[in-house]
Amino acid sequence: MTTVVINEKTKKGKIILDLIREMNVEKIIEEKKSQHPVFNDITLQAIKEARNGETVKCTNFDDYLNKVK
């Protein structure tokens, strides 16, 4: 099985989908993505901390390594 992602909002995408439908392909799966991403608890906490300015500021990678130890 092969999965192909086609942007059906473009002219070329519409042409490709019409061709696939014309060929009587076994199955076309339409996937509608959520308008709002779903984050896990850890990601939500990190977003909250970043918005509140609770971040580690580093001058370079070595500085980062020293601060996160």
N, CA, C and O atoms as CSV, one atom per row, in Angstrom:
chain,resi,resn,atom,element,x,y,z
A,1,MET,N,N,0.849,-1.175,0.000
A,1,MET,CA,C,0.000,0.000,0.000
A,1,MET,C,C,0.891,1.234,0.000
A,1,MET,O,O,1.937,1.261,0.649
A,2,THR,N,N,0.468,2.243,-0.729
A,2,THR,CA,C,1.197,3.499,-0.814
A,2,THR,C,C,0.301,4.629,-0.344
A,2,THR,O,O,-0.887,4.670,-0.663
A,3,THR,N,N,0.876,5.539,0.412
A,3,THR,CA,C,0.134,6.701,0.876
A,3,THR,C,C,0.685,7.933,0.171
A,3,THR,O,O,1.894,8.163,0.156
A,4,VAL,N,N,-0.204,8.714,-0.407
A,4,VAL,CA,C,0.182,9.942,-1.088
A,4,VAL,C,C,-0.637,11.073,-0.485
A,4,VAL,O,O,-1.857,10.969,-0.358
A,5,VAL,N,N,0.033,12.143,-0.118
A,5,VAL,CA,C,-0.652,13.311,0.424
A,5,VAL,C,C,-0.801,14.322,-0.701
A,5,VAL,O,O,0.186,14.740,-1.308
A,6,ILE,N,N,-2.048,14.715,-0.978
A,6,ILE,CA,C,-2.343,15.637,-2.069
A,6,ILE,C,C,-3.071,16.841,-1.498
A,6,ILE,O,O,-4.045,16.697,-0.758
A,7,ASN,N,N,-2.597,18.025,-1.843
A,7,ASN,CA,C,-3.275,19.247,-1.420
A,7,ASN,C,C,-4.409,19.499,-2.411
A,7,ASN,O,O,-4.181,19.962,-3.528
A,8,GLU,N,N,-5.622,19.190,-1.991
A,8,GLU,CA,C,-6.764,19.294,-2.895
A,8,GLU,C,C,-7.209,20.735,-3.124
A,8,GLU,O,O,-8.153,20.981,-3.875
A,9,LYS,N,N,-6.538,21.685,-2.484
A,9,LYS,CA,C,-6.892,23.085,-2.678
A,9,LYS,C,C,-6.161,23.701,-3.868
A,9,LYS,O,O,-6.517,24.786,-4.328
A,10,THR,N,N,-5.131,22.998,-4.368
A,10,THR,CA,C,-4.388,23.515,-5.513
A,10,THR,C,C,-4.982,22.966,-6.804
A,10,THR,O,O,-5.684,21.956,-6.807
A,11,LYS,N,N,-4.680,23.662,-7.905
A,11,LYS,CA,C,-5.187,23.231,-9.214
A,11,LYS,C,C,-4.647,21.842,-9.574
A,11,LYS,O,O,-5.398,20.976,-10.022
A,12,LYS,N,N,-3.347,21.641,-9.376
A,12,LYS,CA,C,-2.741,20.341,-9.690
A,12,LYS,C,C,-3.288,19.244,-8.782
A,12,LYS,O,O,-3.499,18.116,-9.228
A,13,GLY,N,N,-3.517,19.569,-7.519
A,13,GLY,CA,C,-4.073,18.591,-6.596
A,13,GLY,C,C,-5.462,18.135,-7.017
A,13,GLY,O,O,-5.786,16.951,-6.932
A,14,LYS,N,N,-6.276,19.074,-7.469
A,14,LYS,CA,C,-7.628,18.734,-7.943
A,14,LYS,C,C,-7.565,17.840,-9.175
A,14,LYS,O,O,-8.343,16.895,-9.303
A,15,ILE,N,N,-6.638,18.140,-10.079
A,15,ILE,CA,C,-6.487,17.323,-11.289
A,15,ILE,C,C,-6.080,15.898,-10.922
A,15,ILE,O,O,-6.626,14.934,-11.458
A,16,ILE,N,N,-5.129,15.770,-10.015
A,16,ILE,CA,C,-4.666,14.441,-9.602
A,16,ILE,C,C,-5.800,13.658,-8.948
A,16,ILE,O,O,-5.984,12.477,-9.242
A,17,LEU,N,N,-6.559,14.302,-8.065
A,17,LEU,CA,C,-7.674,13.607,-7.411
A,17,LEU,C,C,-8.738,13.182,-8.417
A,17,LEU,O,O,-9.287,12.085,-8.312
A,18,ASP,N,N,-9.032,14.039,-9.385
A,18,ASP,CA,C,-9.992,13.661,-10.427
A,18,ASP,C,C,-9.509,12.451,-11.203
A,18,ASP,O,O,-10.292,11.549,-11.499
A,19,LEU,N,N,-8.214,12.424,-11.539
A,19,LEU,CA,C,-7.642,11.295,-12.258
A,19,LEU,C,C,-7.736,10.014,-11.435
A,19,LEU,O,O,-8.089,8.960,-11.963
A,20,ILE,N,N,-7.423,10.102,-10.155
A,20,ILE,CA,C,-7.483,8.920,-9.285
A,20,ILE,C,C,-8.913,8.401,-9.184
A,20,ILE,O,O,-9.147,7.194,-9.237
A,21,ARG,N,N,-9.863,9.315,-9.038
A,21,ARG,CA,C,-11.273,8.889,-8.966
A,21,ARG,C,C,-11.712,8.244,-10.280
A,21,ARG,O,O,-12.467,7.272,-10.274
A,22,GLU,N,N,-11.239,8.786,-11.406
A,22,GLU,CA,C,-11.585,8.256,-12.726
A,22,GLU,C,C,-11.038,6.848,-12.919
A,22,GLU,O,O,-11.619,6.037,-13.642
A,23,MET,N,N,-9.917,6.567,-12.268
A,23,MET,CA,C,-9.287,5.248,-12.386
A,23,MET,C,C,-9.948,4.221,-11.469
A,23,MET,O,O,-9.533,3.063,-11.443
A,24,ASN,N,N,-10.956,4.626,-10.729
A,24,ASN,CA,C,-11.658,3.725,-9.790
A,24,ASN,C,C,-10.708,3.096,-8.782
A,24,ASN,O,O,-10.711,1.881,-8.584
A,25,VAL,N,N,-9.906,3.923,-8.157
A,25,VAL,CA,C,-8.987,3.458,-7.128
A,25,VAL,C,C,-9.802,2.871,-5.981
A,25,VAL,O,O,-10.904,3.331,-5.681
A,26,GLU,N,N,-9.243,1.857,-5.355
A,26,GLU,CA,C,-9.955,1.128,-4.313
A,26,GLU,C,C,-10.461,2.020,-3.186
A,26,GLU,O,O,-11.621,1.920,-2.785
A,27,LYS,N,N,-9.603,2.883,-2.680
A,27,LYS,CA,C,-10.013,3.681,-1.535
A,27,LYS,C,C,-9.287,5.016,-1.521
A,27,LYS,O,O,-8.071,5.074,-1.705
A,28,ILE,N,N,-10.035,6.084,-1.303
A,28,ILE,CA,C,-9.450,7.402,-1.080
A,28,ILE,C,C,-9.834,7.798,0.334
A,28,ILE,O,O,-11.016,7.890,0.667
A,29,ILE,N,N,-8.842,8.029,1.148
A,29,ILE,CA,C,-9.085,8.402,2.536
A,29,ILE,C,C,-8.950,9.908,2.644
A,29,ILE,O,O,-7.915,10.476,2.295
A,30,GLU,N,N,-9.979,10.537,3.120
A,30,GLU,CA,C,-9.915,11.977,3.319
A,30,GLU,C,C,-9.612,12.237,4.784
A,30,GLU,O,O,-10.299,11.741,5.678
A,31,GLU,N,N,-8.597,13.004,5.005
A,31,GLU,CA,C,-8.189,13.306,6.366
A,31,GLU,C,C,-8.358,14.792,6.605
A,31,GLU,O,O,-7.775,15.616,5.901
A,32,LYS,N,N,-9.137,15.119,7.577
A,32,LYS,CA,C,-9.321,16.516,7.952
A,32,LYS,C,C,-8.516,16.747,9.223
A,32,LYS,O,O,-8.758,16.114,10.251
A,33,LYS,N,N,-7.568,17.651,9.139
A,33,LYS,CA,C,-6.748,17.938,10.307
A,33,LYS,C,C,-7.478,18.913,11.216
A,33,LYS,O,O,-8.214,19.789,10.764
A,34,SER,N,N,-7.256,18.737,12.485
A,34,SER,CA,C,-7.853,19.616,13.479
A,34,SER,C,C,-7.333,21.037,13.297
A,34,SER,O,O,-6.164,21.237,12.968
A,35,GLN,N,N,-8.189,22.012,13.508
A,35,GLN,CA,C,-7.781,23.404,13.407
A,35,GLN,C,C,-6.826,23.769,14.540
A,35,GLN,O,O,-5.976,24.646,14.381
A,36,HIS,N,N,-6.962,23.104,15.674
A,36,HIS,CA,C,-6.136,23.393,16.837
A,36,HIS,C,C,-5.285,22.171,17.153
A,36,HIS,O,O,-5.813,21.068,17.300
A,37,PRO,N,N,-3.980,22.357,17.258
A,37,PRO,CA,C,-3.133,21.211,17.579
A,37,PRO,C,C,-3.415,20.703,18.995
A,37,PRO,O,O,-3.821,21.464,19.872
A,38,VAL,N,N,-3.196,19.428,19.194
A,38,VAL,CA,C,-3.406,18.818,20.504
A,38,VAL,C,C,-2.032,18.563,21.115
A,38,VAL,O,O,-1.212,17.843,20.546
A,39,PHE,N,N,-1.791,19.161,22.278
A,39,PHE,CA,C,-0.506,19.021,22.947
A,39,PHE,C,C,-0.659,18.161,24.194
A,39,PHE,O,O,-1.714,18.146,24.829
A,40,ASN,N,N,0.420,17.439,24.536
A,40,ASN,CA,C,0.404,16.676,25.779
A,40,ASN,C,C,0.710,17.607,26.943
A,40,ASN,O,O,1.056,18.770,26.735
A,41,ASP,N,N,0.585,17.103,28.163
A,41,ASP,CA,C,0.738,17.932,29.371
A,41,ASP,C,C,2.130,18.561,29.484
A,41,ASP,O,O,2.262,19.707,29.915
A,42,ILE,N,N,3.156,17.818,29.099
A,42,ILE,CA,C,4.519,18.339,29.200
A,42,ILE,C,C,4.703,19.522,28.248
A,42,ILE,O,O,5.310,20.529,28.613
A,43,THR,N,N,4.186,19.397,27.049
A,43,THR,CA,C,4.298,20.482,26.069
A,43,THR,C,C,3.518,21.699,26.525
A,43,THR,O,O,3.998,22.826,26.398
A,44,LEU,N,N,2.318,21.488,27.057
A,44,LEU,CA,C,1.514,22.606,27.561
A,44,LEU,C,C,2.235,23.338,28.685
A,44,LEU,O,O,2.201,24.567,28.751
A,45,GLN,N,N,2.888,22.589,29.569
A,45,GLN,CA,C,3.644,23.202,30.665
A,45,GLN,C,C,4.815,24.016,30.112
A,45,GLN,O,O,5.090,25.114,30.596
A,46,ALA,N,N,5.504,23.481,29.100
A,46,ALA,CA,C,6.636,24.191,28.503
A,46,ALA,C,C,6.169,25.484,27.824
A,46,ALA,O,O,6.847,26.508,27.915
A,47,ILE,N,N,5.038,25.446,27.157
A,47,ILE,CA,C,4.482,26.647,26.519
A,47,ILE,C,C,4.157,27.691,27.576
A,47,ILE,O,O,4.452,28.874,27.404
A,48,LYS,N,N,3.547,27.247,28.672
A,48,LYS,CA,C,3.187,28.164,29.756
A,48,LYS,C,C,4.431,28.820,30.348
A,48,LYS,O,O,4.450,30.029,30.578
A,49,GLU,N,N,5.470,28.020,30.593
A,49,GLU,CA,C,6.710,28.552,31.153
A,49,GLU,C,C,7.371,29.539,30.198
A,49,GLU,O,O,7.880,30.573,30.632
A,50,ALA,N,N,7.368,29.234,28.920
A,50,ALA,CA,C,7.975,30.141,27.932
A,50,ALA,C,C,7.221,31.462,27.872
A,50,ALA,O,O,7.834,32.526,27.792
A,51,ARG,N,N,5.910,31.398,27.910
A,51,ARG,CA,C,5.114,32.632,27.885
A,51,ARG,C,C,5.336,33.479,29.132
A,51,ARG,O,O,5.249,34.706,29.081
A,52,ASN,N,N,5.622,32.822,30.246
A,52,ASN,CA,C,5.868,33.543,31.497
A,52,ASN,C,C,7.317,33.986,31.640
A,52,ASN,O,O,7.696,34.560,32.660
A,53,GLY,N,N,8.125,33.720,30.620
A,53,GLY,CA,C,9.525,34.127,30.667
A,53,GLY,C,C,10.407,33.227,31.496
A,53,GLY,O,O,11.538,33.595,31.813
A,54,GLU,N,N,9.917,32.052,31.856
A,54,GLU,CA,C,10.689,31.109,32.672
A,54,GLU,C,C,11.549,30.239,31.755
A,54,GLU,O,O,11.302,29.043,31.600
A,55,THR,N,N,12.552,30.855,31.158
A,55,THR,CA,C,13.407,30.144,30.224
A,55,THR,C,C,14.859,30.251,30.674
A,55,THR,O,O,15.207,31.104,31.490
A,56,VAL,N,N,15.691,29.385,30.139
A,56,VAL,CA,C,17.122,29.421,30.402
A,56,VAL,C,C,17.759,30.148,29.229
A,56,VAL,O,O,17.631,29.719,28.082
A,57,LYS,N,N,18.445,31.249,29.514
A,57,LYS,CA,C,19.098,32.024,28.459
A,57,LYS,C,C,20.576,31.695,28.464
A,57,LYS,O,O,21.242,31.758,29.498
A,58,CYS,N,N,21.079,31.341,27.286
A,58,CYS,CA,C,22.469,30.918,27.156
A,58,CYS,C,C,23.158,31.707,26.059
A,58,CYS,O,O,22.525,32.157,25.104
A,59,THR,N,N,24.455,31.866,26.212
A,59,THR,CA,C,25.231,32.577,25.192
A,59,THR,C,C,25.739,31.625,24.111
A,59,THR,O,O,25.938,32.030,22.966
A,60,ASN,N,N,25.947,30.358,24.477
A,60,ASN,CA,C,26.388,29.358,23.505
A,60,ASN,C,C,26.046,27.966,24.047
A,60,ASN,O,O,25.466,27.836,25.125
A,61,PHE,N,N,26.407,26.945,23.298
A,61,PHE,CA,C,26.045,25.584,23.686
A,61,PHE,C,C,26.734,25.141,24.978
A,61,PHE,O,O,26.127,24.459,25.804
A,62,ASP,N,N,27.968,25.517,25.149
A,62,ASP,CA,C,28.677,25.161,26.396
A,62,ASP,C,C,28.000,25.796,27.611
A,62,ASP,O,O,27.867,25.171,28.663
A,63,ASP,N,N,27.579,27.042,27.445
A,63,ASP,CA,C,26.844,27.742,28.509
A,63,ASP,C,C,25.560,26.983,28.822
A,63,ASP,O,O,25.201,26.825,29.989
A,64,TYR,N,N,24.879,26.520,27.805
A,64,TYR,CA,C,23.659,25.719,27.983
A,64,TYR,C,C,23.948,24.459,28.794
A,64,TYR,O,O,23.241,24.148,29.753
A,65,LEU,N,N,24.999,23.739,28.393
A,65,LEU,CA,C,25.347,22.501,29.101
A,65,LEU,C,C,25.638,22.756,30.569
A,65,LEU,O,O,25.260,21.954,31.424
A,66,ASN,N,N,26.300,23.852,30.870
A,66,ASN,CA,C,26.605,24.185,32.267
A,66,ASN,C,C,25.338,24.510,33.059
A,66,ASN,O,O,25.238,24.164,34.236
A,67,LYS,N,N,24.378,25.168,32.423
A,67,LYS,CA,C,23.177,25.583,33.135
A,67,LYS,C,C,22.154,24.469,33.323
A,67,LYS,O,O,21.381,24.515,34.280
A,68,VAL,N,N,22.125,23.494,32.462
A,68,VAL,CA,C,21.120,22.436,32.596
A,68,VAL,C,C,21.598,21.239,33.397
A,68,VAL,O,O,20.828,20.310,33.639
A,69,LYS,N,N,22.860,21.248,33.811
A,69,LYS,CA,C,23.394,20.131,34.620
A,69,LYS,C,C,22.822,20.145,36.005
A,69,LYS,O,O,23.155,19.284,36.820
